[in-house]
């Protein structure tokens, strides 16, 4: 059995449902805009070498992007994932600070390490802390983590890639 609904009644029902959907969409957009006020940092950590080799330089690059609407203040990058018994620091620092990172801008930081041992190593994330506004709460975040990788022994690297036999 089919029901015949007059067209004006059907249009009123559709328009009420559309208004409800539009109201929900507006509230969703409004609440997400309010959450994104202030500074918001995205951070990455990457190994720039193709191979990590015992006794050879290993270059790490950290990139921090402020995708928020205001400056991030008292920004600190701290990477405690490289024990001194496993890695020597050739150049750069694993703990750095910036007074501010402007909105819609980025900073990069590079560190050169020297692996002291061959084997597998889990390259974990670094920690980022910053203030969204002066006197505000400290926000804690993390960089991306390159993950587990192998550090080749110098002898193995030379055997595989040396052009002199």
KOLVEX-788831 format. One record per residue: residue number from 1; residue in three letters; y, z, x of N, C-alpha, C in turn. Coordinates in nm, 2 decimals. Example, Ala and Ser with C-alpha at 12.3 -4.5 7.8 and 13.67 -1.06 7.14 Angstrom:
<pts>
+-----+--------+--------+--------+--------+--------+--------+--------+--------+--------+--------+
! num ! residu !    n_y !    n_z !    n_x !   ca_y !   ca_z !   ca_x !    c_y !    c_z !    c_x !
+-----+--------+--------+--------+--------+--------+--------+--------+--------+--------+--------+
!   1 !    ALA !  -0.57 !   0.78 !   1.32 !  -0.45 !   0.78 !   1.23 !  -0.33 !   0.78 !   1.32 !
!   2 !    SER !  -0.22 !   0.71 !   1.28 !  -0.11 !   0.71 !   1.37 !   0.00 !   0.79 !   1.29 !
+-----+--------+--------+--------+--------+--------+--------+--------+--------+--------+--------+
</pts>
This chain:
<pts>
+-----+--------+--------+--------+--------+--------+--------+--------+--------+--------+--------+
! num ! residu !    n_y !    n_z !    n_x !   ca_y !   ca_z !   ca_x !    c_y !    c_z !    c_x !
+-----+--------+--------+--------+--------+--------+--------+--------+--------+--------+--------+
!   1 !    UNK !  -0.12 !   0.00 !   0.08 !   0.00 !   0.00 !   0.00 !   0.12 !   0.00 !   0.09 !
!   2 !    UNK !   0.22 !  -0.08 !   0.06 !   0.34 !  -0.09 !   0.14 !   0.46 !  -0.04 !   0.06 !
!   3 !    UNK !   0.55 !   0.03 !   0.13 !   0.67 !   0.08 !   0.07 !   0.78 !  -0.01 !   0.11 !
!   4 !    UNK !   0.87 !  -0.03 !   0.01 !   0.99 !  -0.10 !   0.03 !   1.10 !   0.00 !   0.05 !
!   5 !    UNK !   1.16 !   0.00 !   0.17 !   1.28 !   0.09 !   0.19 !   1.40 !   0.00 !   0.19 !
!   6 !    UNK !   1.50 !   0.04 !   0.11 !   1.62 !  -0.04 !   0.10 !   1.68 !  -0.05 !   0.24 !
!   7 !    UNK !   1.74 !  -0.17 !   0.27 !   1.80 !  -0.19 !   0.40 !   1.90 !  -0.09 !   0.44 !
!   8 !    UNK !   2.00 !  -0.05 !   0.36 !   2.10 !   0.05 !   0.40 !   2.04 !   0.18 !   0.44 !
!   9 !    UNK !   1.93 !   0.22 !   0.37 !   1.86 !   0.35 !   0.41 !   1.80 !   0.34 !   0.54 !
!  10 !    UNK !   1.73 !   0.22 !   0.57 !   1.67 !   0.20 !   0.70 !   1.77 !   0.20 !   0.81 !
!  11 !    UNK !   1.88 !   0.13 !   0.79 !   1.98 !   0.13 !   0.89 !   2.04 !   0.27 !   0.92 !
!  12 !    UNK !   2.06 !   0.35 !   0.82 !   2.11 !   0.49 !   0.84 !   2.01 !   0.57 !   0.92 !
!  13 !    UNK !   1.88 !   0.55 !   0.89 !   1.77 !   0.62 !   0.97 !   1.77 !   0.58 !   1.11 !
!  14 !    UNK !   1.78 !   0.45 !   1.13 !   1.78 !   0.40 !   1.27 !   1.91 !   0.44 !   1.35 !
!  15 !    UNK !   2.02 !   0.44 !   1.28 !   2.14 !   0.48 !   1.35 !   2.14 !   0.63 !   1.38 !
!  16 !    UNK !   2.08 !   0.71 !   1.30 !   2.07 !   0.86 !   1.33 !   1.98 !   0.88 !   1.45 !
!  17 !    UNK !   1.87 !   0.81 !   1.45 !   1.78 !   0.82 !   1.57 !   1.85 !   0.77 !   1.69 !
!  18 !    UNK !   1.93 !   0.66 !   1.68 !   2.00 !   0.61 !   1.80 !   2.10 !   0.71 !   1.85 !
!  19 !    UNK !   2.17 !   0.77 !   1.75 !   2.27 !   0.87 !   1.79 !   2.21 !   0.99 !   1.86 !
!  20 !    UNK !   2.09 !   1.03 !   1.81 !   2.02 !   1.14 !   1.88 !   1.98 !   1.10 !   2.02 !
!  21 !    UNK !   1.93 !   0.98 !   2.04 !   1.89 !   0.93 !   2.17 !   2.02 !   0.92 !   2.27 !
!  22 !    UNK !   2.13 !   0.87 !   2.21 !   2.25 !   0.86 !   2.29 !   2.30 !   0.99 !   2.33 !
!  23 !    UNK !   2.29 !   1.09 !   2.24 !   2.34 !   1.23 !   2.27 !   2.25 !   1.29 !   2.38 !
!  24 !    UNK !   2.12 !   1.27 !   2.37 !   2.03 !   1.32 !   2.48 !   2.05 !   1.25 !   2.61 !
!  25 !    UNK !   2.08 !   1.12 !   2.61 !   2.11 !   1.05 !   2.73 !   2.24 !   1.10 !   2.79 !
!  26 !    UNK !   2.34 !   1.12 !   2.71 !   2.47 !   1.17 !   2.76 !   2.45 !   1.31 !   2.82 !
!  27 !    UNK !   2.38 !   1.40 !   2.75 !   2.36 !   1.53 !   2.81 !   2.28 !   1.52 !   2.94 !
!  28 !    UNK !   2.18 !   1.43 !   2.95 !   2.11 !   1.42 !   3.07 !   2.20 !   1.37 !   3.19 !
!  29 !    UNK !   2.28 !   1.27 !   3.16 !   2.37 !   1.22 !   3.26 !   2.47 !   1.33 !   3.30 !
!  30 !    UNK !   2.53 !   1.40 !   3.20 !   2.63 !   1.50 !   3.23 !   2.57 !   1.61 !   3.31 !
!  31 !    UNK !   2.45 !   1.66 !   3.28 !   2.39 !   1.77 !   3.36 !   2.35 !   1.72 !   3.50 !
!  32 !    UNK !   2.31 !   1.60 !   3.52 !   2.28 !   1.55 !   3.65 !   2.40 !   1.53 !   3.73 !
!  33 !    UNK !   2.51 !   1.49 !   3.67 !   2.64 !   1.48 !   3.75 !   2.69 !   1.62 !   3.79 !
!  34 !    UNK !   2.68 !   1.72 !   3.70 !   2.72 !   1.85 !   3.74 !   2.64 !   1.91 !   3.85 !
!  35 !    UNK !   2.51 !   1.88 !   3.86 !   2.42 !   1.92 !   3.97 !   2.46 !   1.86 !   4.10 !
!  36 !    UNK !   2.51 !   1.74 !   4.10 !   2.54 !   1.67 !   4.22 !   2.68 !   1.69 !   4.27 !
!  37 !    UNK !   2.76 !   1.79 !   4.21 !   2.89 !   1.82 !   4.27 !   2.87 !   1.89 !   4.40 !
!  38 !    UNK !   2.97 !   1.86 !   4.49 !   2.96 !   1.93 !   4.62 !   2.88 !   1.85 !   4.72 !
!  39 !    UNK !   2.85 !   1.91 !   4.83 !   2.78 !   1.85 !   4.94 !   2.63 !   1.84 !   4.91 !
!  40 !    UNK !   2.57 !   1.74 !   4.95 !   2.42 !   1.72 !   4.94 !   2.37 !   1.64 !   5.06 !
!  41 !    UNK !   2.29 !   1.71 !   5.14 !   2.25 !   1.64 !   5.27 !   2.10 !   1.59 !   5.26 !
!  42 !    UNK !   2.08 !   1.48 !   5.31 !   1.95 !   1.42 !   5.33 !   1.93 !   1.41 !   5.48 !
!  43 !    UNK !   1.81 !   1.45 !   5.53 !   1.79 !   1.45 !   5.67 !   1.66 !   1.39 !   5.71 !
!  44 !    UNK !   1.65 !   1.31 !   5.82 !   1.53 !   1.25 !   5.87 !   1.51 !   1.29 !   6.02 !
!  45 !    UNK !   1.38 !   1.29 !   6.06 !   1.35 !   1.31 !   6.20 !   1.25 !   1.20 !   6.23 !
!  46 !    UNK !   1.27 !   1.13 !   6.34 !   1.19 !   1.02 !   6.38 !   1.16 !   1.02 !   6.53 !
!  47 !    UNK !   1.04 !   0.98 !   6.56 !   1.00 !   0.95 !   6.70 !   1.04 !   0.81 !   6.73 !
!  48 !    UNK !   1.11 !   0.78 !   6.83 !   1.16 !   0.64 !   6.86 !   1.06 !   0.57 !   6.96 !
!  49 !    UNK !   0.97 !   0.64 !   7.02 !   0.88 !   0.58 !   7.12 !   0.76 !   0.52 !   7.04 !
!  50 !    UNK !   0.71 !   0.41 !   7.09 !   0.59 !   0.36 !   7.03 !   0.46 !   0.44 !   7.07 !
!  51 !    UNK !   0.46 !   0.49 !   7.19 !   0.35 !   0.58 !   7.24 !   0.41 !   0.71 !   7.29 !
!  52 !    UNK !   0.35 !   0.82 !   7.26 !   0.38 !   0.95 !   7.33 !   0.29 !   0.96 !   7.44 !
!  53 !    UNK !   0.34 !   0.98 !   7.56 !   0.26 !   0.98 !   7.68 !   0.29 !   1.11 !   7.76 !
!  54 !    UNK !   0.19 !   1.18 !   7.80 !   0.20 !   1.30 !   7.89 !   0.29 !   1.27 !   8.01 !
!  55 !    UNK !   0.39 !   1.35 !   8.03 !   0.47 !   1.33 !   8.15 !   0.58 !   1.22 !   8.14 !
!  56 !    UNK !   0.59 !   1.15 !   8.03 !   0.69 !   1.05 !   8.01 !   0.79 !   1.09 !   7.89 !
!  57 !    UNK !   0.91 !   1.04 !   7.90 !   1.01 !   1.08 !   7.80 !   0.97 !   1.04 !   7.66 !
!  58 !    UNK !   0.99 !   1.13 !   7.57 !   0.97 !   1.11 !   7.43 !   1.10 !   1.13 !   7.36 !
!  59 !    UNK !   1.15 !   1.03 !   7.29 !   1.29 !   1.03 !   7.22 !   1.27 !   1.06 !   7.08 !
!  60 !    UNK !   1.34 !   1.16 !   7.03 !   1.35 !   1.20 !   6.89 !   1.49 !   1.18 !   6.84 !
!  61 !    UNK !   1.50 !   1.13 !   6.72 !   1.63 !   1.11 !   6.66 !   1.64 !   1.17 !   6.52 !
!  62 !    UNK !   1.74 !   1.25 !   6.50 !   1.77 !   1.32 !   6.37 !   1.89 !   1.25 !   6.31 !
!  63 !    UNK !   1.88 !   1.21 !   6.18 !   1.99 !   1.16 !   6.11 !   2.01 !   1.24 !   5.99 !
!  64 !    UNK !   2.14 !   1.28 !   5.96 !   2.18 !   1.36 !   5.85 !   2.29 !   1.28 !   5.77 !
!  65 !    UNK !   2.26 !   1.26 !   5.64 !   2.35 !   1.19 !   5.55 !   2.40 !   1.28 !   5.45 !
!  66 !    UNK !   2.54 !   1.28 !   5.42 !   2.60 !   1.36 !   5.32 !   2.62 !   1.26 !   5.20 !
!  67 !    UNK !   2.53 !   1.27 !   5.10 !   2.54 !   1.19 !   4.98 !   2.62 !   1.26 !   4.87 !
!  68 !    UNK !   2.67 !   1.37 !   4.90 !   2.75 !   1.45 !   4.79 !   2.89 !   1.41 !   4.78 !
!  69 !    UNK !   2.96 !   1.48 !   4.70 !   3.10 !   1.45 !   4.67 !   3.20 !   1.53 !   4.75 !
!  70 !    UNK !   3.16 !   1.62 !   4.83 !   3.25 !   1.70 !   4.92 !   3.18 !   1.72 !   5.05 !
!  71 !    UNK !   3.26 !   1.77 !   5.15 !   3.21 !   1.80 !   5.28 !   3.11 !   1.91 !   5.29 !
!  72 !    UNK !   3.01 !   1.89 !   5.37 !   2.91 !   2.00 !   5.40 !   2.97 !   2.08 !   5.52 !
!  73 !    UNK !   2.97 !   2.21 !   5.51 !   3.04 !   2.30 !   5.61 !   2.93 !   2.38 !   5.68 !
!  74 !    UNK !   2.96 !   2.41 !   5.81 !   2.88 !   2.49 !   5.90 !   2.73 !   2.44 !   5.90 !
!  75 !    UNK !   2.72 !   2.31 !   5.93 !   2.59 !   2.25 !   5.92 !   2.51 !   2.28 !   6.05 !
!  76 !    UNK !   2.39 !   2.33 !   6.04 !   2.30 !   2.36 !   6.15 !   2.17 !   2.29 !   6.14 !
!  77 !    UNK !   2.13 !   2.23 !   6.25 !   2.00 !   2.17 !   6.27 !   1.92 !   2.25 !   6.37 !
!  78 !    UNK !   1.80 !   2.29 !   6.33 !   1.72 !   2.37 !   6.41 !   1.58 !   2.32 !   6.41 !
!  79 !    UNK !   1.52 !   2.29 !   6.53 !   1.39 !   2.24 !   6.54 !   1.31 !   2.33 !   6.63 !
!  80 !    UNK !   1.23 !   2.41 !   6.58 !   1.15 !   2.51 !   6.66 !   1.00 !   2.46 !   6.67 !
!  81 !    UNK !   0.98 !   2.34 !   6.65 !   0.84 !   2.29 !   6.65 !   0.79 !   2.24 !   6.79 !
!  82 !    UNK !   0.87 !   2.26 !   6.89 !   0.82 !   2.21 !   7.02 !   0.81 !   2.33 !   7.12 !
!  83 !    UNK !   0.69 !   2.39 !   7.13 !   0.68 !   2.50 !   7.22 !   0.71 !   2.47 !   7.37 !
!  84 !    UNK !   0.78 !   2.56 !   7.44 !   0.81 !   2.53 !   7.58 !   0.69 !   2.51 !   7.67 !
!  85 !    UNK !   0.58 !   2.56 !   7.63 !   0.46 !   2.54 !   7.72 !   0.40 !   2.40 !   7.70 !
!  86 !    UNK !   0.44 !   2.33 !   7.59 !   0.39 !   2.20 !   7.56 !   0.49 !   2.08 !   7.58 !
!  87 !    UNK !   0.62 !   2.12 !   7.58 !   0.73 !   2.02 !   7.59 !   0.84 !   2.07 !   7.68 !
!  88 !    UNK !   0.89 !   1.98 !   7.77 !   1.01 !   2.02 !   7.84 !   1.13 !   1.94 !   7.78 !
!  89 !    UNK !   1.24 !   2.00 !   7.78 !   1.36 !   1.93 !   7.73 !   1.43 !   1.85 !   7.85 !
!  90 !    UNK !   1.44 !   1.72 !   7.84 !   1.50 !   1.64 !   7.94 !   1.65 !   1.62 !   7.91 !
!  91 !    UNK !   1.68 !   1.60 !   7.78 !   1.82 !   1.58 !   7.75 !   1.84 !   1.62 !   7.60 !
!  92 !    UNK !   1.96 !   1.68 !   7.57 !   1.99 !   1.72 !   7.43 !   1.95 !   1.86 !   7.40 !
!  93 !    UNK !   1.97 !   1.90 !   7.28 !   1.93 !   2.03 !   7.23 !   1.85 !   2.03 !   7.10 !
!  94 !    UNK !   1.77 !   2.12 !   7.08 !   1.69 !   2.13 !   6.96 !   1.76 !   2.22 !   6.85 !
!  95 !    UNK !   1.87 !   2.28 !   6.89 !   1.95 !   2.36 !   6.79 !   2.10 !   2.31 !   6.81 !
!  96 !    UNK !   2.15 !   2.25 !   6.70 !   2.29 !   2.20 !   6.71 !   2.37 !   2.24 !   6.59 !
!  97 !    UNK !   2.50 !   2.24 !   6.60 !   2.59 !   2.27 !   6.49 !   2.70 !   2.17 !   6.47 !
!  98 !    UNK !   2.74 !   2.15 !   6.35 !   2.86 !   2.07 !   6.32 !   2.95 !   2.15 !   6.22 !
!  99 !    UNK !   3.08 !   2.15 !   6.24 !   3.17 !   2.22 !   6.16 !   3.17 !   2.17 !   6.02 !
! 100 !    UNK !   3.16 !   2.03 !   6.01 !   3.16 !   1.97 !   5.87 !   3.11 !   1.83 !   5.88 !
! 101 !    UNK !   3.05 !   1.79 !   5.78 !   3.01 !   1.65 !   5.76 !   3.07 !   1.60 !   5.63 !
! 102 !    UNK !   3.16 !   1.50 !   5.65 !   3.24 !   1.45 !   5.54 !   3.15 !   1.38 !   5.43 !
! 103 !    UNK !   3.20 !   1.37 !   5.31 !   3.12 !   1.30 !   5.20 !   3.10 !   1.16 !   5.24 !
! 104 !    UNK !   2.99 !   1.10 !   5.20 !   2.96 !   0.96 !   5.22 !   2.96 !   0.92 !   5.37 !
! 105 !    UNK !   2.92 !   1.02 !   5.46 !   2.91 !   0.99 !   5.60 !   2.78 !   1.04 !   5.66 !
! 106 !    UNK !   2.76 !   1.01 !   5.78 !   2.64 !   1.06 !   5.85 !   2.66 !   1.10 !   5.99 !
! 107 !    UNK !   2.57 !   1.18 !   6.05 !   2.57 !   1.21 !   6.19 !   2.43 !   1.19 !   6.24 !
! 108 !    UNK !   2.42 !   1.16 !   6.37 !   2.29 !   1.14 !   6.44 !   2.29 !   1.23 !   6.56 !
! 109 !    UNK !   2.17 !   1.27 !   6.59 !   2.15 !   1.36 !   6.71 !   2.02 !   1.31 !   6.78 !
! 110 !    UNK !   2.02 !   1.30 !   6.91 !   1.91 !   1.25 !   6.98 !   1.87 !   1.35 !   7.09 !
! 111 !    UNK !   1.74 !   1.38 !   7.10 !   1.68 !   1.47 !   7.20 !   1.57 !   1.39 !   7.27 !
! 112 !    UNK !   1.57 !   1.41 !   7.40 !   1.46 !   1.35 !   7.49 !   1.38 !   1.47 !   7.54 !
! 113 !    UNK !   1.25 !   1.46 !   7.51 !   1.15 !   1.56 !   7.55 !   1.05 !   1.50 !   7.64 !
! 114 !    UNK !   0.98 !   1.59 !   7.71 !   0.87 !   1.54 !   7.80 !   0.74 !   1.62 !   7.76 !
! 115 !    UNK !   0.64 !   1.55 !   7.70 !   0.52 !   1.62 !   7.67 !   0.45 !   1.66 !   7.80 !
! 116 !    UNK !   0.40 !   1.79 !   7.81 !   0.34 !   1.84 !   7.93 !   0.19 !   1.83 !   7.92 !
! 117 !    UNK !   0.14 !   1.81 !   7.80 !  -0.01 !   1.81 !   7.78 !  -0.05 !   1.69 !   7.69 !
! 118 !    UNK !  -0.17 !   1.64 !   7.72 !  -0.22 !   1.53 !   7.63 !  -0.30 !   1.60 !   7.51 !
! 119 !    UNK !  -0.31 !   1.52 !   7.41 !  -0.39 !   1.57 !   7.29 !  -0.31 !   1.54 !   7.16 !
! 120 !    UNK !  -0.36 !   1.60 !   7.05 !  -0.30 !   1.58 !   6.92 !  -0.19 !   1.68 !   6.90 !
! 121 !    UNK !  -0.08 !   1.64 !   6.84 !   0.03 !   1.73 !   6.81 !   0.08 !   1.70 !   6.67 !
! 122 !    UNK !   0.11 !   1.81 !   6.60 !   0.17 !   1.79 !   6.46 !   0.32 !   1.80 !   6.47 !
! 123 !    UNK !   0.38 !   1.68 !   6.45 !   0.53 !   1.68 !   6.46 !   0.58 !   1.72 !   6.32 !
! 124 !    UNK !   0.63 !   1.84 !   6.31 !   0.67 !   1.89 !   6.18 !   0.82 !   1.87 !   6.16 !
! 125 !    UNK !   0.87 !   1.92 !   6.04 !   1.01 !   1.90 !   6.01 !   1.10 !   2.00 !   6.08 !
! 126 !    UNK !   1.23 !   1.96 !   6.09 !   1.33 !   2.06 !   6.14 !   1.40 !   2.12 !   6.02 !
! 127 !    UNK !   1.47 !   2.23 !   6.04 !   1.54 !   2.30 !   5.93 !   1.69 !   2.26 !   5.94 !
! 128 !    UNK !   1.75 !   2.24 !   5.82 !   1.89 !   2.21 !   5.81 !   1.95 !   2.32 !   5.72 !
! 129 !    UNK !   2.06 !   2.39 !   5.76 !   2.13 !   2.48 !   5.68 !   2.28 !   2.44 !   5.67 !
! 130 !    UNK !   2.34 !   2.46 !   5.55 !   2.48 !   2.43 !   5.54 !   2.54 !   2.50 !   5.42 !
! 131 !    UNK !   2.67 !   2.50 !   5.41 !   2.74 !   2.55 !   5.30 !   2.80 !   2.44 !   5.21 !
! 132 !    UNK !   2.78 !   2.45 !   5.08 !   2.84 !   2.35 !   4.99 !   2.99 !   2.37 !   4.98 !
! 133 !    UNK !   3.04 !   2.49 !   4.98 !   3.18 !   2.52 !   4.98 !   3.21 !   2.64 !   5.06 !
! 134 !    UNK !   3.33 !   2.66 !   5.10 !   3.37 !   2.77 !   5.19 !   3.34 !   2.90 !   5.11 !
! 135 !    UNK !   3.26 !   2.99 !   5.18 !   3.23 !   3.12 !   5.12 !   3.11 !   3.11 !   5.02 !
! 136 !    UNK !   3.05 !   3.00 !   5.01 !   2.94 !   2.98 !   4.91 !   2.81 !   3.02 !   4.97 !
! 137 !    UNK !   2.70 !   3.00 !   4.90 !   2.57 !   3.03 !   4.94 !   2.52 !   2.93 !   5.05 !
! 138 !    UNK !   2.44 !   2.98 !   5.14 !   2.38 !   2.89 !   5.24 !   2.27 !   2.81 !   5.17 !
! 139 !    UNK !   2.27 !   2.68 !   5.19 !   2.16 !   2.59 !   5.14 !   2.07 !   2.56 !   5.26 !
! 140 !    UNK !   1.94 !   2.57 !   5.23 !   1.84 !   2.54 !   5.33 !   1.76 !   2.42 !   5.29 !
! 141 !    UNK !   1.75 !   2.32 !   5.39 !   1.67 !   2.20 !   5.36 !   1.59 !   2.17 !   5.49 !
! 142 !    UNK !   1.51 !   2.06 !   5.47 !   1.42 !   2.02 !   5.58 !   1.43 !   1.87 !   5.60 !
! 143 !    UNK !   1.41 !   1.83 !   5.73 !   1.41 !   1.69 !   5.76 !   1.27 !   1.63 !   5.72 !
! 144 !    UNK !   1.26 !   1.50 !   5.72 !   1.12 !   1.45 !   5.71 !   1.04 !   1.49 !   5.83 !
! 145 !    UNK !   0.91 !   1.48 !   5.81 !   0.82 !   1.52 !   5.92 !   0.74 !   1.40 !   5.97 !
! 146 !    UNK !   0.75 !   1.36 !   6.09 !   0.67 !   1.24 !   6.14 !   0.52 !   1.26 !   6.12 !
! 147 !    UNK !   0.47 !   1.38 !   6.12 !   0.33 !   1.40 !   6.10 !   0.25 !   1.41 !   6.24 !
! 148 !    UNK !   0.12 !   1.41 !   6.22 !   0.04 !   1.43 !   6.34 !   0.03 !   1.30 !   6.42 !
! 149 !    UNK !   0.03 !   1.32 !   6.55 !   0.03 !   1.20 !   6.64 !  -0.04 !   1.24 !   6.77 !
! 150 !    UNK !  -0.09 !   1.14 !   6.84 !  -0.16 !   1.17 !   6.97 !  -0.07 !   1.15 !   7.08 !
! 151 !    UNK !  -0.08 !   1.24 !   7.18 !  -0.01 !   1.23 !   7.31 !  -0.11 !   1.18 !   7.41 !
! 152 !    UNK !  -0.09 !   1.06 !   7.46 !  -0.19 !   1.00 !   7.55 !  -0.18 !   1.07 !   7.69 !
! 153 !    UNK !  -0.29 !   1.08 !   7.76 !  -0.29 !   1.12 !   7.90 !  -0.23 !   1.01 !   7.98 !
! 154 !    UNK !  -0.16 !   1.04 !   8.09 !  -0.09 !   0.94 !   8.17 !  -0.20 !   0.84 !   8.22 !
! 155 !    UNK !  -0.31 !   0.89 !   8.27 !  -0.42 !   0.81 !   8.32 !  -0.47 !   0.71 !   8.21 !
! 156 !    UNK !  -0.49 !   0.76 !   8.09 !  -0.54 !   0.67 !   7.98 !  -0.43 !   0.57 !   7.95 !
! 157 !    UNK !  -0.31 !   0.60 !   7.95 !  -0.20 !   0.51 !   7.92 !  -0.20 !   0.40 !   8.03 !
! 158 !    UNK !  -0.20 !   0.44 !   8.15 !  -0.21 !   0.34 !   8.26 !  -0.33 !   0.25 !   8.25 !
! 159 !    UNK !  -0.44 !   0.30 !   8.22 !  -0.56 !   0.22 !   8.21 !  -0.55 !   0.12 !   8.10 !
! 160 !    UNK !  -0.49 !   0.16 !   7.98 !  -0.48 !   0.06 !   7.87 !  -0.37 !  -0.04 !   7.89 !
! 161 !    UNK !  -0.26 !   0.00 !   7.95 !  -0.14 !  -0.09 !   7.95 !  -0.09 !  -0.14 !   8.08 !
! 162 !    UNK !  -0.15 !  -0.10 !   8.19 !  -0.11 !  -0.15 !   8.32 !  -0.15 !  -0.29 !   8.34 !
! 163 !    UNK !  -0.06 !  -0.37 !   8.40 !  -0.09 !  -0.51 !   8.43 !  -0.16 !  -0.53 !   8.56 !
! 164 !    UNK !  -0.17 !  -0.42 !   8.64 !  -0.24 !  -0.42 !   8.77 !  -0.37 !  -0.35 !   8.75 !
! 165 !    UNK !  -0.48 !  -0.41 !   8.78 !  -0.61 !  -0.35 !   8.77 !  -0.66 !  -0.29 !   8.90 !
+-----+--------+--------+--------+--------+--------+--------+--------+--------+--------+--------+
</pts>
